[in-house]
Structure formats: structure tokens, C-alpha cells
Amino acid sequence: MFDVYVGIGIRGIDLIDVVSVPVGIDVYPFGYKNLSVVIEAANYIGSTYNIAGSIGFRYRFSKNRNKVKQ
């Protein structure tokens, strides 16, 4: 099971300096939503244009260990 997400971010102090649009996927390999593998790519639009990617693990601390619904 997996979830896909899209977001928007802005960075700047007095005026908007950089706008980013991250797109990612959470994969739940063990059937619980507490642990997931995260793959994300984000573009950064400002004075230059960059794309950054990342991969990692996410663990959510929760008393309720929700199983992934099939």
C-alpha cells in the first residue's frame, strides 16, 4: 500500500524568495502506517531552478498502530 502527496512551499523573509513544489510517495512495506519508506522530489523556483530528491524512512510515534487498509 502507498500514499502519494503534493505540496507547495515558500521561502523568504521580506518577500518570497523561492517557491517549491514537493511530490512524494509513502510506501508501507510491513502493513502498518507507523513505518514507511519515503521517496520525494521537489523543484525550487527562484533566481535559479533546481530539483532535489530524497529517500528515507519515516516512523510515526503513535499508541494506535493502524494497519494499512487493503
C-alpha positions in Angstrom: 0.0 0.0 0.0 1.2 3.6 -0.6 0.1 7.2 -0.4 1.0 10.0 -2.9 1.3 13.6 -1.8 1.9 17.0 -3.4 2.6 20.3 -1.6 3.7 23.8 -2.0 6.3 25.8 0.0 7.6 29.3 0.0 10.7 30.7 1.5 11.7 34.3 2.1 11.9 36.9 4.9 10.7 40.2 3.5 9.5 38.9 0.1 9.0 35.5 -1.4 12.5 34.3 -2.5 11.9 30.7 -3.5 8.8 28.6 -4.3 8.9 24.8 -4.1 6.5 22.1 -5.1 7.4 18.7 -3.5 5.9 15.5 -4.8 6.4 12.3 -2.9 5.2 8.8 -2.2 5.0 6.9 1.2 5.3 3.1 0.8 4.2 0.9 3.7 6.2 -2.3 3.4 5.1 -4.0 6.6 1.4 -3.3 6.6 1.5 -0.6 9.3 1.3 3.1 8.8 3.8 3.8 11.6 6.7 2.8 9.4 7.1 3.9 5.7 9.7 4.4 3.0 9.6 7.9 1.7 10.7 9.0 -1.8 10.3 12.7 -2.6 11.4 15.1 -5.3 11.0 18.9 -5.1 11.7 21.7 -7.6 12.9 25.0 -6.3 12.0 28.0 -8.4 13.7 31.3 -7.6 16.6 33.2 -9.2 17.7 29.7 -10.4 15.8 26.5 -11.0 16.9 23.3 -9.0 15.4 19.9 -8.4 16.3 17.9 -5.3 15.4 14.4 -4.4 15.4 12.4 -1.2 14.7 8.9 0.0 14.4 7.7 3.6 12.4 6.1 6.3 9.6 7.7 8.4 8.5 6.4 11.7 5.4 7.9 13.4 5.2 7.5 17.2 1.7 6.6 18.0 -0.1 4.4 20.5 -2.6 3.4 17.8 -0.8 1.2 15.3 -3.2 1.4 12.4 -3.0 -1.4 9.9 -3.0 -0.4 6.3 -6.4 -1.0 4.7 -6.1 -3.2 1.6 
